[in-house]
Amino acid sequence: MKIKQIIFIMGFLSVFFGFSQKDNLVELISNQEDGEVWQDLIFSITEKEKLANGFWSLTCKAKYQNEIVGLKINIEDEIPSGKIDNPGFSLKGVEIKSIGKESDKLIEIISKLYNQPIKTKFTSEKLVFVALSLNKKIATLENGYFRFKLFFDENEQRNSYTELYLNPDLKNDVIELKEKDEEYRDNIVKILSDK
C-alpha cells in the first residue's frame, strides 16, 4: 500500500471514529507543579525532519483549553557538550518560526500566562537564538533528552535581551520551553509577537 493511501485511510478513520489530532497532544502546561510560579510550556513533536544543513526541524503542538497551539523549532544537531572551562554553544543554534493560526493562538495564551498585554499575532520573523549546551555529552538529538539555555539579542541591539531553556526529547517526541526568570516575560512576548 502506498504512503498516500495509508495517510488517506488514517485520516478517514480518525474522522469516522471521532479521533482528532488533539487527542494525541500534551497539555501545554501539564508539567507544572501546583503553586509553581513558572509558566513552563511542553509540546508534542508532531513532525520531525533532519535537514541538509544539520538542523532538526520540529513541528511542535500542544492543547490548551480545547485549542491547538504550536510553533516550529529548528535545532542544530550535535552541539558540543558544555564544560565550565569550555562551554559548548552554537551562535545560531535554534530558530523559532510561526506555523500559522496555532502560533497566533500560542502567543495569545503566552501573553495571558505571563500577565502581559494580549498579543494575537505571532511574529512572521524567523527568530535566531544562541544555544548554550547544558549537557555532559555531545547533543546528538535523536538519542534522547537534551538541555539548552537560549539567548536572544545578547548584544542588546533590539532592546529585547531574553534567556530561556529549551529541552528537546526526540525519542519521546516532546519538547519543553521553560522560563529562566520572570523578568524576561515582557521581552519573550515582545519577540514572539508581531509589533
Number of C-alpha atoms within 10 A of each C-alpha: 5 6 8 9 10 11 11 11 12 12 13 13 12 13 11 9 8 9 13 11 12 16 10 13 21 19 21 25 18 14 13 14 11 6 6 8 11 16 20 21 20 26 25 24 26 16 12 16 11 15 13 7 8 12 19 20 20 24 20 25 30 29 24 18 7 9 12 19 26 26 23 21 24 21 25 21 20 17 21 20 17 19 13 6 6 9 14 21 19 19 12 16 21 23 18 19 20 23 18 17 15 19 26 22 20 29 26 20 18 21 22 14 15 17 11 15 12 16 21 18 19 26 21 14 13 13 17 18 23 20 26 23 26 21 18 13 15 16 23 15 19 17 11 13 18 21 19 24 20 25 20 21 17 15 10 10 8 10 10 18 16 22 22 20 19 22 17 25 18 20 12 13 18 21 23 20 19 17 21 16 13 12 11 17 21 16 17 22 24 19 19 25 23 15 10
